[in-house]
């Protein structure tokens, strides 16, 4: 009885420690005992296991058919023997005969243990899945425990999660026991190892952090309409407010930038641009390219593209480092963006003006109209629709054909001039490199000559110093001799006295 009570206490203890329902542990015990019994007595016999809570043990029952004459002792029992277990048994009934489990050996006990452990693990995984399946899409806090093949294993408390290498920000480094926040991107029920997959690179983590920091987003007043991110480098979000009295950008920035700085710190210094969303594509693109200033926008609705003209001093700012700013703006807006400087557009306008000047009284105004229609190159003009050119004032069908032919000629000439310019620049660069090499060679030769002169003067100086030294040594000897002579005279005088 004491052993039975001990088993019951073990079941309750495991249930508390693992957070598992005791019925699941009892089921594991019953399954383990059934497998152990079949290993001992054969797989063909019909066995059932039942946990007796009063006795605190798992009882095994072997089912046999009640017959008059027994032909198979493993599956049949005669009526007299059946009455010992069930006095009301009749021929044709099936009764359960309690089996003796005292003869189970060490191997069978080990088998039962493995089955129990496996069932407990399955129950744990099921519980973890049930706990975290509704937390998919949330940010969780954890502690870094260890590293496995580049992945970070994060302790979430009751279980562990994995942060794969591809979901880690390249510039971020972690050590064991570091605290970490990440976004739950998947909760897998059947996966081996960690069931919970985290990410710090997904765009959803950025939006979720803002939702946690900005009360107006939690209340639904401000929402993120679109977002773009290059993890560890820079991000852009476009926000909109449904309340005209609430500034969406100001709400996300916070007092003295406190809200956005909290997100930046969590993302370890990642730069974040917050821009207002607008239903007007041109205004939206101009905001997305901030902090660069835009002079003009030419929209092609059919191709869903824009030519954005910026001042010459704003060109590098609009493009960004390695094209990052314009690349994020494209992701944010969904429009293809081609950035050009004002000087480049003036040059293009001159080419277009020259092309349309083949028609009498046509020039700069018509070129400006073509730019507004999305004609931003001589190639576009040489292949554009004749109806578009014919619709311009003073240009008929014949004039449109002439303009297209002239544009094709100018496109070839422009390419030739560009090639010639590049070749001239290459030759100029080669000449500059040769001149620099010659100057460096001359400087090296001059330095070598100066070093040789300095070495020669150094040798002459050493000789002069030797002569002076000898003179000083002889003078010192004479002085010493004179001092000795004076000393002798004084000694003689003293002795005479």
HELIX and SHEET records of a PDB file:
HELIX    1   1 UNK A    2  UNK A   18  1                                  17    
HELIX    2   2 UNK A   22  UNK A   41  1                                  20    
HELIX    3   3 UNK A   79  UNK A   85  1                                   7    
HELIX    4   4 UNK A  106  UNK A  132  1                                  27    
HELIX    5   5 UNK A  133  UNK A  135  5                                   3    
HELIX    6   6 UNK A  165  UNK A  167  5                                   3    
HELIX    7   7 UNK A  203  UNK A  213  1                                  11    
HELIX    8   8 UNK A  215  UNK A  218  1                                   4    
HELIX    9   9 UNK A  248  UNK A  253  1                                   6    
HELIX   10  10 UNK A  255  UNK A  257  5                                   3    
HELIX   11  11 UNK A  258  UNK A  266  1                                   9    
HELIX   12  12 UNK A  281  UNK A  288  1                                   8    
HELIX   13  13 UNK A  312  UNK A  314  5                                   3    
HELIX   14  14 UNK A  315  UNK A  319  1                                   5    
HELIX   15  15 UNK A  321  UNK A  323  5                                   3    
HELIX   16  16 UNK A  324  UNK A  333  1                                  10    
HELIX   17  17 UNK A  342  UNK A  356  1                                  15    
HELIX   18  18 UNK A  364  UNK A  372  1                                   9    
HELIX   19  19 UNK A  378  UNK A  383  1                                   6    
HELIX   20  20 UNK A  386  UNK A  390  1                                   5    
HELIX   21  21 UNK A  397  UNK A  496  1                                 100    
SHEET    1   A 3 UNK A  47  UNK A  52  0                                        
SHEET    2   A 3 UNK A  57  UNK A  67 -1                                        
SHEET    3   A 3 UNK A  76  UNK A  78  1                                        
SHEET    1   B 3 UNK A  47  UNK A  52  0                                        
SHEET    2   B 3 UNK A  57  UNK A  67 -1                                        
SHEET    3   B 3 UNK A  94  UNK A  98 -1                                        
SHEET    1   C 6 UNK A 139  UNK A 148  0                                        
SHEET    2   C 6 UNK A 151  UNK A 155 -1                                        
SHEET    3   C 6 UNK A 160  UNK A 163 -1                                        
SHEET    4   C 6 UNK A 196  UNK A 199  1                                        
SHEET    5   C 6 UNK A 179  UNK A 187 -1                                        
SHEET    6   C 6 UNK A 139  UNK A 148 -1                                        
SHEET    1   D 3 UNK A 222  UNK A 230  0                                        
SHEET    2   D 3 UNK A 234  UNK A 241 -1                                        
SHEET    3   D 3 UNK A 271  UNK A 276  1                                        
SHEET    1   E 3 UNK A 296  UNK A 300  0                                        
SHEET    2   E 3 UNK A 305  UNK A 310 -1                                        
SHEET    3   E 3 UNK A 336  UNK A 341  1                                        
END                                                                             
